[in-house]
């Protein structure tokens, strides 16, 4: 429902925050601005409470003595945490409208929701060291959370009602509390999706802004130069004074330095090198002629001179006729940035894959209900583990996206290196043992050098941009991993206002965990050490907690965590075609059985007819071109495991080696033939 059709004063506009705002503009802007302003206050208050709690704990330990402290310290699932484990409740799935990921959507099972609700709105530029705690609350994130709060029936907001001031204030309080709640896997998934999907695709836009900023920096001096005229510069005798020409020439040198961004313009040696290079192609005696040009011609000539000077300085640097330390070695900086990013992505990918294996093994083997008999919280624990699996699946997708961009940047840098080496070699050959070289032989090469160098500058900015996005995304991961199964002690984005007001979550008795740990054998510290011994970074709280759950699980679950791959391996085309033929037959059989059981529609004579098997088609390399690039729904995850018990909400990749099922112009990949047959029996569910 559009805001224009909402009742006056109603917050139905909040359910259409991504649509053009009309009569409720002021209300919506007030809500979004208030949420953004309140979140830092809530975070500061929480930080102060945590600091006070730590101070009290430290004082208590000091008063009791180290021995007494050791004997009474609380053992928790999350390793080093001193507070009881908190498993927040979650209502994310029922509280938001359905929204599957589109074909080209790289997101996981919930990213379709983010893509459907978040139309436009570029987030703030990524910080090189941004973390979850200091990330700005953009209008896009605030709008998403406000919409989730309004659409959650548990919160008691009615779209067709007129909102009083108290309702607006309550909406702001609940939304701000949810945004400020850090550490919960569900909430961090949404925040990460909103940030990444509104920032990473805008690389070209950010590069354009950077270039515009460079132009704006040089614009004042460019205006001063182009506004000079020969008539205005002439003195009483009708001649242009040498002082005037020298002042204008110095301005031209300054513009060249600002335009090319090669060295510090205030460095005298840099200015001297640029002045010498400019003098070689544009002597000061030609300034008077330059003044007689029209303004567009002046600007065009200045930009051409800037390219020539940049190329000359780069060539002089190459042949040791200029200081190398006055021009930053941008190719080396790019290579270093790419290498560091690759190492970070590699380490974090391994960590995410390790957690995905543990989470998948636990969630796809329903041992919790039988083992955790002493704690009536297995449902809440399962929900939180499911949210954590979704988070890390989404994180893995984003890491792959950043890695692909960095690989493309690495290839672009290789091409720029080759072009630059070829230009320098051609210039060196042309200038060898010759005191004068025709300008038509060297000027194009100098200008090409400048263009190549500009390409290096652009790649450096993009590499820094991607690194900023990567650091910000990993800040969300640090929040989830550091909180462990405590989940930050708050409810997720889809929680109700009552859950937020109560602090959210189900508290688990520590005694029950201790009893099971004693019966399971290895202690949490030993489990964490086992993870660390496999290589990679030291385990965080979530890894230690998951390892504890693994110790409580049957041997089959522990084996699955080691053997099950992150993604199903792709088979040869012939094998895929053979499996797809079997699957096509099985789907038709399942659909016919479903129809025979009384399901389906009725024809004009009242006979039950099922069209499901006619609409189901299995695609494979034998009947589909570009099979491996098909736009599969839900990011390629199995739809049955996402919506059906007992694995409801579990993000499990579909297996393309058995074919992809087409139903009503949409494509789905399933974990196995069993899930595909369940889908065929009731595809509209």
Buried (B, 14 or more C-beta within 10 A) or exposed (E): EEBEEBEEBBBBBBBBBBEEBBBBEEBBEEBBBBBBEBBBEBBEEBEEEEEEEEEEEEEEBEEEEEEEBEEEEEBBBBBEBEBBBBBBBBBBBEBBEEBBBBEEBBBBBBBBBBBBBBEEBBBBBBBEEBBBBEBBBBBBBBBBBBBBBBBBEBBEBEBEBEBEEEBBEBBBBBBBBBBBBBBBBBBBBBBBBBBBBBBBEBBEEBBEBBBEEBEEBBEEBBEBBBEBEBEEBBEEEEEBEEEBBEBBBEBBBBBBBBBBBBBEBEBEEBBEBBBBBBBEBBEBEEBBEBBEBEEEEBBEBBBBBBBBBBBBBBBBBBEEEBBEEBBBEBBEBBBEBBEEBBEBBEBBBBBBBBBBBBBBBBBBBBBBEEBBEEBEBBEBBBBBBBBBBBBBBBBBBBBEBBBEBBEEBBEBBEEBBEBBEEBBEBBEEEBEEEEEEEEEBBBEBBBBBBBBBBBBBBBBBBBBBBBBBBBBBBBBBBBBBBBBBBBBBBBBBBBBBEBBEEEBBBBBEBEBBBEBBEEBEBBBEEBBBBBBEEEBEEBBBBBBBBBBBBBBBEEEBBEBBEEBEBEBEEBEEEBBBBBBBEBBEBBBBBBBBBBEEEBBEEEEEEEEEBEBBEBBBBBBBBEBEEBEEBEBBBBBBBBBBBBBEEBBBBBBBBBBBBBBBBBEEBBBBBBBBEBBBBBBBEBEE
